[in-house]
Amino acid sequence: MGQPNFWTDQEAARRTVQELKRLKAVVEPLRGFQRRVSDIEELLTLAADDGDAGTLAECEVDLAGLEREVEAFQLKAMLSGPYDSRDAFLTIQAGAGGTEACDWVSMLLRMYSRWMERKGYEAAIIDSMEGDAAGLRSVTLDVKGPYAYGYLKSEVGVHRLVRISPFDAQARRHTSFASVDVAPQLDEAEVDVEIDEKELKVDRFRSGGPGGQNVNKVETAVRITHLPTGIVVAAQSERSQHQNRAVAMRLLKARLYARRQEERAAELAALSGTKMAVSFGSQRRNYVLQPYKLAKDLAADVETSDVEGVLDGDLDQFIEAVLRKKIGEQPAQAAAVGAPSS
């Protein structure tokens, strides 16, 4: 970065700055831990020599706090995938259930939006489709923030809601389903995903949300279908068709990359003998509001009766549990993959 021609190539310079931030996020906390350990060691030695019980007690408090911070850092260190530190595309899609499922998508959108606010992330809707009577059939968010993809990829799967329906005059209990999909945002130079234009079906339509003077007047929104995989992406938040097509292509490449990673994870799971649901649409989490209150994450093996808190964005308990589980499984998986075949 100190070279005089560093900013000549703006895109390359931006990637370098991002890489520097990523590395500093690892190195600087570690150096801070090392300094604090050294300081506490010196205090412990002095307090022990002087028989200073007060200082010894302070050291115990400092050590306990440091231990909690190191544990949190260890969880963050598990986000070591090549794109875990990147921004993400988050898509929520209604499943079976009609109006109920569409309303459930809106509830999930609020849940994730609240979680992102707590993280200090920025999120913008790039595509959405309204339900016939209420809620949303689908919505896609552009999520920007450190490790957005690394954290959110733990949310992929089917989310199931059980509640007394506000749309049922007889107040019966209903079950609704929605799927969550997450893909990393990648730079063009990094994406090793080749797309043949002949394999794309491109539809243009009028945007349905707020925007410039062209909204609802000309066909600025773009929907792209990747025929070999059936993946459909769309964008309508930009003012021009060209801009929306560029956003949709970025989303398509990200989705194709995420699918490739799922297939790779399935291969590794088969080699290690580990049973794990990695495919899109796998059952993920249950939210029960009636006849009792329970939010249970099947992948993290964590449950809580505070469903309202979860729906208000308290998701870290599940995400961190997945990372802890990953820490515990790594040695066993490594041994299984490295074991000779019979």
C-alpha positions as a Markdown table, in Angstrom:
| # | Residue | x | y | z |
|---|---|---|---|---|
| 1 | Met | 0.0 | 0.0 | 0.0 |
| 2 | Gly | 3.0 | 2.3 | 0.4 |
| 3 | Gln | 3.8 | 2.1 | -3.3 |
| 4 | Pro | 3.2 | 5.4 | -5.2 |
| 5 | Asn | 1.1 | 3.6 | -7.9 |
| 6 | Phe | -1.0 | 1.7 | -5.4 |
| 7 | Trp | -4.3 | 3.5 | -6.3 |
| 8 | Thr | -3.8 | 3.2 | -10.0 |
| 9 | Asp | -5.9 | 0.1 | -10.2 |
| 10 | Gln | -8.8 | 1.1 | -8.0 |
| 11 | Glu | -10.4 | -2.4 | -7.9 |
| 12 | Ala | -7.1 | -4.1 | -7.0 |
| 13 | Ala | -6.5 | -1.5 | -4.3 |
| 14 | Arg | -9.9 | -2.0 | -2.8 |
| 15 | Arg | -9.3 | -5.7 | -2.5 |
| 16 | Thr | -6.0 | -5.1 | -0.9 |
| 17 | Val | -7.5 | -2.8 | 1.7 |
| 18 | Gln | -10.2 | -5.4 | 2.4 |
| 19 | Glu | -7.6 | -8.0 | 2.9 |
| 20 | Leu | -5.6 | -5.8 | 5.3 |
| 21 | Lys | -8.8 | -5.2 | 7.4 |
| 22 | Arg | -9.4 | -8.9 | 7.5 |
| 23 | Leu | -5.9 | -9.7 | 8.6 |
| 24 | Lys | -5.9 | -6.9 | 11.2 |
| 25 | Ala | -9.1 | -8.3 | 12.7 |
| 26 | Val | -7.1 | -11.4 | 13.5 |
| 27 | Val | -3.7 | -10.1 | 14.4 |
| 28 | Glu | -4.6 | -7.1 | 16.5 |
| 29 | Pro | -6.8 | -9.0 | 19.0 |
| 30 | Leu | -4.2 | -11.7 | 19.4 |
| 31 | Arg | -1.5 | -9.1 | 20.1 |
| 32 | Gly | -3.9 | -7.5 | 22.6 |
| 33 | Phe | -4.4 | -10.8 | 24.4 |
| 34 | Gln | -0.7 | -11.4 | 24.6 |
| 35 | Arg | -0.1 | -8.0 | 26.2 |
| 36 | Arg | -2.9 | -8.5 | 28.7 |
| 37 | Val | -1.6 | -12.0 | 29.7 |
| 38 | Ser | 1.8 | -10.5 | 30.2 |
| 39 | Asp | 0.4 | -7.7 | 32.4 |
| 40 | Ile | -1.6 | -10.1 | 34.5 |
| 41 | Glu | 1.4 | -12.4 | 35.0 |
| 42 | Glu | 3.4 | -9.5 | 36.3 |
| 43 | Leu | 0.6 | -8.4 | 38.7 |
| 44 | Leu | 0.2 | -11.9 | 39.9 |
| 45 | Thr | 3.9 | -12.3 | 40.6 |
| 46 | Leu | 4.0 | -9.0 | 42.6 |
| 47 | Ala | 0.7 | -9.7 | 44.4 |
| 48 | Ala | 1.9 | -13.2 | 45.4 |
| 49 | Asp | 5.3 | -11.8 | 46.7 |
| 50 | Asp | 3.5 | -9.1 | 48.7 |
| 51 | Gly | 0.6 | -11.2 | 49.9 |
| 52 | Asp | -1.7 | -8.6 | 48.3 |
| 53 | Ala | -5.1 | -10.4 | 48.4 |
| 54 | Gly | -6.9 | -7.4 | 46.8 |
| 55 | Thr | -4.7 | -7.4 | 43.8 |
| 56 | Leu | -5.0 | -11.2 | 43.5 |
| 57 | Ala | -8.8 | -10.9 | 43.5 |
| 58 | Glu | -8.5 | -8.2 | 40.7 |
| 59 | Cys | -6.3 | -10.5 | 38.7 |
| 60 | Glu | -8.9 | -13.3 | 39.0 |
| 61 | Val | -11.6 | -11.0 | 37.6 |
| 62 | Asp | -9.3 | -9.8 | 34.8 |
| 63 | Leu | -8.5 | -13.4 | 33.9 |
| 64 | Ala | -12.2 | -14.4 | 33.8 |
| 65 | Gly | -12.9 | -11.5 | 31.5 |
| 66 | Leu | -10.0 | -12.4 | 29.3 |
| 67 | Glu | -11.1 | -16.0 | 29.1 |
| 68 | Arg | -14.6 | -14.9 | 27.9 |
| 69 | Glu | -13.0 | -12.7 | 25.2 |
| 70 | Val | -10.6 | -15.4 | 24.0 |
| 71 | Glu | -13.6 | -17.8 | 23.8 |
| 72 | Ala | -15.5 | -15.3 | 21.7 |
| 73 | Phe | -12.4 | -14.8 | 19.5 |
| 74 | Gln | -12.0 | -18.5 | 19.1 |
| 75 | Leu | -15.6 | -18.7 | 17.8 |
| 76 | Lys | -14.8 | -15.9 | 15.3 |
| 77 | Ala | -11.7 | -17.7 | 14.3 |
| 78 | Met | -13.8 | -20.6 | 13.2 |
| 79 | Leu | -15.0 | -18.3 | 10.4 |
| 80 | Ser | -11.9 | -19.2 | 8.4 |
| 81 | Gly | -13.5 | -20.1 | 5.1 |
| 82 | Pro | -12.2 | -18.3 | 2.1 |
| 83 | Tyr | -15.2 | -16.0 | 2.0 |
| 84 | Asp | -16.5 | -16.0 | 5.5 |
| 85 | Ser | -15.4 | -12.4 | 6.1 |
| 86 | Arg | -17.4 | -11.2 | 3.1 |
| 87 | Asp | -20.8 | -9.5 | 2.7 |
| 88 | Ala | -23.7 | -11.7 | 1.9 |
| 89 | Phe | -26.9 | -12.1 | 0.0 |
| 90 | Leu | -29.8 | -13.4 | 2.2 |
| 91 | Thr | -32.9 | -14.8 | 0.5 |
| 92 | Ile | -36.1 | -15.8 | 2.4 |
| 93 | Gln | -38.7 | -17.7 | 0.4 |
| 94 | Ala | -42.2 | -18.7 | 1.4 |
| 95 | Gly | -43.0 | -22.4 | 1.5 |
| 96 | Ala | -46.3 | -24.3 | 1.8 |
| 97 | Gly | -49.0 | -22.4 | 3.7 |
| 98 | Gly | -50.3 | -19.6 | 1.4 |
| 99 | Thr | -50.9 | -16.3 | 3.3 |
| 100 | Glu | -49.5 | -17.8 | 6.5 |
| 101 | Ala | -46.2 | -18.6 | 4.9 |
| 102 | Cys | -46.0 | -15.2 | 3.3 |
| 103 | Asp | -46.6 | -13.5 | 6.7 |
| 104 | Trp | -43.9 | -15.8 | 8.1 |
| 105 | Val | -41.4 | -14.5 | 5.6 |
| 106 | Ser | -42.2 | -11.0 | 6.8 |
| 107 | Met | -41.6 | -12.1 | 10.4 |
| 108 | Leu | -38.2 | -13.7 | 9.4 |
| 109 | Leu | -37.3 | -10.5 | 7.6 |
| 110 | Arg | -37.9 | -8.5 | 10.7 |
| 111 | Met | -36.0 | -11.0 | 12.8 |
| 112 | Tyr | -32.9 | -10.9 | 10.6 |
| 113 | Ser | -33.1 | -7.1 | 10.3 |
| 114 | Arg | -33.1 | -6.8 | 14.1 |
| 115 | Trp | -30.1 | -9.1 | 14.3 |
| 116 | Met | -28.3 | -7.0 | 11.7 |
| 117 | Glu | -29.0 | -3.8 | 13.6 |
| 118 | Arg | -27.4 | -5.3 | 16.7 |
| 119 | Lys | -24.3 | -6.3 | 14.6 |
| 120 | Gly | -24.1 | -2.9 | 13.1 |
| 121 | Tyr | -24.6 | -4.4 | 9.6 |
| 122 | Glu | -26.2 | -2.5 | 6.7 |
| 123 | Ala | -29.0 | -4.2 | 4.8 |
| 124 | Ala | -30.9 | -3.2 | 1.7 |
| 125 | Ile | -33.7 | -5.1 | -0.2 |
| 126 | Ile | -32.7 | -5.8 | -3.8 |
| 127 | Asp | -35.7 | -7.8 | -4.7 |
| 128 | Ser | -39.1 | -8.7 | -3.1 |
| 129 | Met | -42.4 | -10.2 | -4.1 |
| 130 | Glu | -45.5 | -9.4 | -2.2 |
| 131 | Gly | -48.0 | -12.1 | -1.0 |
| 132 | Asp | -51.5 | -12.2 | -2.4 |
| 133 | Ala | -53.1 | -11.1 | 0.9 |
| 134 | Ala | -50.3 | -10.3 | 3.3 |
| 135 | Gly | -46.6 | -10.6 | 3.8 |
| 136 | Leu | -44.0 | -11.5 | 1.2 |
| 137 | Arg | -43.6 | -14.5 | -1.1 |
| 138 | Ser | -39.8 | -13.8 | -1.2 |
| 139 | Val | -37.3 | -11.2 | -0.3 |
| 140 | Thr | -33.5 | -10.9 | -1.0 |
| 141 | Leu | -31.2 | -8.7 | 1.1 |
| 142 | Asp | -27.8 | -7.2 | 0.3 |
| 143 | Val | -26.1 | -7.5 | 3.7 |
| 144 | Lys | -22.9 | -5.6 | 4.3 |
| 145 | Gly | -20.7 | -6.1 | 7.4 |
| 146 | Pro | -17.7 | -8.0 | 8.8 |
| 147 | Tyr | -18.2 | -11.8 | 8.5 |
| 148 | Ala | -21.8 | -11.4 | 7.4 |
| 149 | Tyr | -21.6 | -14.5 | 5.2 |
| 150 | Gly | -19.7 | -16.5 | 7.9 |
| 151 | Tyr | -22.4 | -15.9 | 10.5 |
| 152 | Leu | -25.4 | -16.0 | 8.2 |
| 153 | Lys | -24.5 | -19.3 | 6.5 |
| 154 | Ser | -25.5 | -21.0 | 9.7 |
| 155 | Glu | -29.1 | -20.0 | 9.0 |
| 156 | Val | -29.5 | -21.9 | 5.7 |
| 157 | Gly | -32.5 | -24.3 | 5.7 |
| 158 | Val | -36.2 | -24.5 | 6.4 |
| 159 | His | -37.6 | -22.5 | 9.3 |
| 160 | Arg | -41.0 | -23.8 | 10.7 |
| 161 | Leu | -43.5 | -21.7 | 12.6 |
| 162 | Val | -46.4 | -23.1 | 14.7 |
| 163 | Arg | -48.9 | -20.5 | 16.0 |
| 164 | Ile | -52.6 | -19.5 | 16.3 |
| 165 | Ser | -53.2 | -18.0 | 12.9 |
| 166 | Pro | -54.2 | -14.3 | 12.9 |
| 167 | Phe | -55.8 | -14.9 | 9.6 |
| 168 | Asp | -58.1 | -17.7 | 10.8 |
| 169 | Ala | -61.5 | -16.6 | 12.1 |
| 170 | Gln | -61.8 | -19.8 | 14.1 |
| 171 | Ala | -58.4 | -19.2 | 15.8 |
| 172 | Arg | -56.9 | -22.6 | 14.8 |
| 173 | Arg | -53.3 | -23.5 | 15.0 |
| 174 | His | -51.3 | -23.4 | 11.8 |
| 175 | Thr | -47.9 | -24.5 | 10.7 |
| 176 | Ser | -45.9 | -22.4 | 8.2 |
| 177 | Phe | -42.7 | -22.9 | 6.4 |
| 178 | Ala | -40.1 | -20.6 | 4.8 |
| 179 | Ser | -36.6 | -21.4 | 3.4 |
| 180 | Val | -33.5 | -19.3 | 4.0 |
| 181 | Asp | -30.6 | -19.2 | 1.6 |
| 182 | Val | -27.3 | -17.3 | 2.0 |
| 183 | Ala | -24.5 | -16.7 | -0.6 |
| 184 | Pro | -21.3 | -14.7 | -0.3 |
| 185 | Gln | -20.7 | -11.6 | -2.3 |
| 186 | Leu | -17.6 | -12.1 | -4.5 |
| 187 | Asp | -15.5 | -9.8 | -6.7 |
| 188 | Glu | -15.5 | -10.6 | -10.4 |
| 189 | Ala | -11.8 | -11.4 | -10.3 |
| 190 | Glu | -12.3 | -13.9 | -7.5 |
| 191 | Val | -15.3 | -15.8 | -8.9 |
| 192 | Asp | -14.3 | -19.0 | -10.6 |
| 193 | Val | -17.9 | -19.6 | -11.9 |
| 194 | Glu | -18.3 | -19.6 | -15.6 |
| 195 | Ile | -21.8 | -18.9 | -16.9 |
| 196 | Asp | -22.8 | -19.5 | -20.5 |
| 197 | Glu | -25.2 | -16.8 | -21.7 |
| 198 | Lys | -27.0 | -19.4 | -23.7 |
| 199 | Glu | -28.0 | -21.1 | -20.5 |
| 200 | Leu | -29.8 | -18.0 | -19.1 |
| 201 | Lys | -33.4 | -17.0 | -19.5 |
| 202 | Val | -33.7 | -13.2 | -18.9 |
| 203 | Asp | -37.0 | -11.6 | -18.1 |
| 204 | Arg | -37.6 | -7.9 | -17.7 |
| 205 | Phe | -40.5 | -6.4 | -15.7 |
| 206 | Arg | -41.6 | -3.3 | -14.0 |
| 207 | Ser | -40.2 | -2.6 | -10.5 |
| 208 | Gly | -42.7 | -2.7 | -7.8 |
| 209 | Gly | -41.0 | -0.7 | -5.0 |
| 210 | Pro | -39.8 | 2.8 | -4.4 |
| 211 | Gly | -37.2 | 4.3 | -6.7 |
| 212 | Gly | -36.6 | 6.8 | -9.5 |
| 213 | Gln | -39.1 | 8.1 | -12.1 |
| 214 | Asn | -38.8 | 4.9 | -14.1 |
| 215 | Val | -40.4 | 2.7 | -11.4 |
| 216 | Asn | -43.7 | 1.2 | -12.6 |
| 217 | Lys | -43.3 | 3.0 | -15.9 |
| 218 | Val | -40.6 | 1.0 | -17.8 |
| 219 | Glu | -39.2 | -2.5 | -17.4 |
| 220 | Thr | -36.1 | -1.8 | -15.2 |
| 221 | Ala | -36.3 | -4.9 | -13.1 |
| 222 | Val | -34.5 | -8.1 | -14.2 |
| 223 | Arg | -35.2 | -11.7 | -13.5 |
| 224 | Ile | -32.6 | -14.3 | -14.6 |
| 225 | Thr | -33.1 | -18.1 | -14.6 |
| 226 | His | -30.1 | -20.4 | -14.8 |
| 227 | Leu | -31.6 | -23.2 | -16.9 |
| 228 | Pro | -29.1 | -26.1 | -15.9 |
| 229 | Thr | -29.7 | -25.6 | -12.2 |
| 230 | Gly | -33.1 | -23.9 | -12.1 |
| 231 | Ile | -31.8 | -21.1 | -9.9 |
| 232 | Val | -33.8 | -17.9 | -10.3 |
| 233 | Val | -32.5 | -14.5 | -9.2 |
| 234 | Ala | -33.9 | -11.0 | -9.6 |
| 235 | Ala | -33.1 | -7.4 | -8.9 |
| 236 | Gln | -35.2 | -4.3 | -9.0 |
| 237 | Ser | -33.7 | -1.8 | -6.5 |
| 238 | Glu | -31.5 | 0.0 | -9.1 |
| 239 | Arg | -32.8 | 2.7 | -11.4 |
| 240 | Ser | -31.8 | 1.2 | -14.7 |
| 241 | Gln | -32.2 | -2.2 | -16.3 |
| 242 | His | -28.4 | -2.5 | -16.9 |
| 243 | Gln | -27.7 | -1.9 | -13.2 |
| 244 | Asn | -30.3 | -4.4 | -12.1 |
| 245 | Arg | -28.9 | -7.0 | -14.5 |
| 246 | Ala | -25.4 | -6.5 | -13.0 |
| 247 | Val | -26.8 | -7.0 | -9.5 |
| 248 | Ala | -28.7 | -10.1 | -10.6 |
| 249 | Met | -25.6 | -11.6 | -12.2 |
| 250 | Arg | -23.6 | -11.1 | -9.0 |
| 251 | Leu | -26.3 | -12.8 | -7.1 |
| 252 | Leu | -26.5 | -15.7 | -9.5 |
| 253 | Lys | -22.7 | -16.3 | -9.4 |
| 254 | Ala | -22.9 | -16.1 | -5.6 |
| 255 | Arg | -25.7 | -18.7 | -5.5 |
| 256 | Leu | -23.8 | -21.0 | -7.9 |
| 257 | Tyr | -20.7 | -20.7 | -5.7 |
| 258 | Ala | -22.8 | -21.5 | -2.6 |
| 259 | Arg | -24.2 | -24.6 | -4.3 |
| 260 | Arg | -20.8 | -25.8 | -5.2 |
| 261 | Gln | -19.7 | -25.4 | -1.6 |
| 262 | Glu | -22.7 | -27.4 | -0.5 |
| 263 | Glu | -21.8 | -30.2 | -2.8 |
| 264 | Arg | -18.2 | -30.1 | -1.6 |
| 265 | Ala | -19.4 | -30.3 | 2.0 |
| 266 | Ala | -21.5 | -33.3 | 1.2 |
| 267 | Glu | -18.5 | -35.0 | -0.3 |
| 268 | Leu | -16.4 | -34.4 | 2.8 |
| 269 | Ala | -19.2 | -35.5 | 5.1 |
| 270 | Ala | -19.5 | -38.8 | 3.2 |
| 271 | Leu | -15.7 | -39.3 | 3.5 |
| 272 | Ser | -15.7 | -38.6 | 7.2 |
| 273 | Gly | -18.8 | -40.7 | 7.9 |
| 274 | Thr | -20.6 | -37.6 | 9.3 |
| 275 | Lys | -24.3 | -37.2 | 8.8 |
| 276 | Met | -25.0 | -33.6 | 8.1 |
| 277 | Ala | -27.7 | -31.8 | 6.2 |
| 278 | Val | -26.0 | -29.4 | 3.8 |
| 279 | Ser | -28.5 | -29.2 | 1.0 |
| 280 | Phe | -30.8 | -26.2 | 0.5 |
| 281 | Gly | -34.1 | -26.8 | 2.0 |
| 282 | Ser | -33.0 | -29.0 | 4.9 |
| 283 | Gln | -35.0 | -28.7 | 8.2 |
| 284 | Arg | -33.3 | -26.1 | 10.3 |
| 285 | Arg | -35.2 | -24.5 | 13.2 |
| 286 | Asn | -38.7 | -24.7 | 14.8 |
| 287 | Tyr | -40.5 | -21.7 | 16.3 |
| 288 | Val | -43.5 | -22.9 | 18.4 |
| 289 | Leu | -45.8 | -20.2 | 19.8 |
| 290 | Gln | -48.8 | -22.5 | 20.6 |
| 291 | Pro | -49.6 | -24.6 | 22.6 |
| 292 | Tyr | -46.2 | -23.9 | 24.3 |
| 293 | Lys | -43.3 | -21.6 | 23.6 |
| 294 | Leu | -40.1 | -23.1 | 22.2 |
| 295 | Ala | -37.5 | -22.2 | 19.6 |
| 296 | Lys | -35.3 | -25.2 | 18.8 |
| 297 | Asp | -32.4 | -25.3 | 16.4 |
| 298 | Leu | -31.9 | -28.8 | 15.1 |
| 299 | Ala | -28.4 | -28.2 | 13.7 |
| 300 | Ala | -27.0 | -26.4 | 16.8 |
| 301 | Asp | -29.0 | -28.7 | 19.2 |
| 302 | Val | -30.0 | -25.6 | 21.2 |
| 303 | Glu | -33.5 | -24.6 | 22.4 |
| 304 | Thr | -35.0 | -21.7 | 24.4 |
| 305 | Ser | -38.5 | -20.8 | 25.6 |
| 306 | Asp | -37.9 | -17.1 | 24.8 |
| 307 | Val | -39.3 | -17.4 | 21.3 |
| 308 | Glu | -40.2 | -13.7 | 21.3 |
| 309 | Gly | -36.6 | -12.8 | 22.0 |
| 310 | Val | -35.4 | -15.0 | 19.1 |
| 311 | Leu | -38.0 | -13.4 | 16.7 |
| 312 | Asp | -36.6 | -10.0 | 17.9 |
| 313 | Gly | -33.2 | -10.9 | 16.6 |
| 314 | Asp | -31.5 | -12.9 | 19.4 |
| 315 | Leu | -29.8 | -15.3 | 17.1 |
| 316 | Asp | -26.2 | -15.4 | 18.4 |
| 317 | Gln | -27.0 | -18.2 | 20.8 |
| 318 | Phe | -27.7 | -20.5 | 17.8 |
| 319 | Ile | -25.0 | -19.2 | 15.6 |
| 320 | Glu | -22.3 | -19.5 | 18.3 |
| 321 | Ala | -23.5 | -23.0 | 19.2 |
| 322 | Val | -23.0 | -24.1 | 15.5 |
| 323 | Leu | -19.5 | -22.7 | 15.7 |
| 324 | Arg | -18.8 | -24.5 | 19.0 |
| 325 | Lys | -20.1 | -27.7 | 17.5 |
| 326 | Lys | -17.7 | -27.1 | 14.5 |
| 327 | Ile | -14.8 | -26.8 | 16.9 |
| 328 | Gly | -15.7 | -30.1 | 18.6 |
| 329 | Glu | -16.2 | -32.0 | 15.3 |
| 330 | Gln | -12.9 | -30.8 | 13.6 |
| 331 | Pro | -10.5 | -33.3 | 15.2 |
| 332 | Ala | -12.8 | -36.3 | 14.6 |
| 333 | Gln | -13.5 | -35.2 | 11.0 |
| 334 | Ala | -9.8 | -34.7 | 10.3 |
| 335 | Ala | -9.1 | -38.2 | 11.6 |
| 336 | Ala | -11.8 | -39.8 | 9.6 |
| 337 | Val | -10.8 | -38.1 | 6.4 |
| 338 | Gly | -7.2 | -38.9 | 6.9 |
| 339 | Ala | -7.8 | -42.6 | 7.8 |
| 340 | Pro | -6.8 | -45.2 | 5.3 |
| 341 | Ser | -9.6 | -46.9 | 3.4 |
| 342 | Ser | -10.3 | -50.5 | 4.1 |
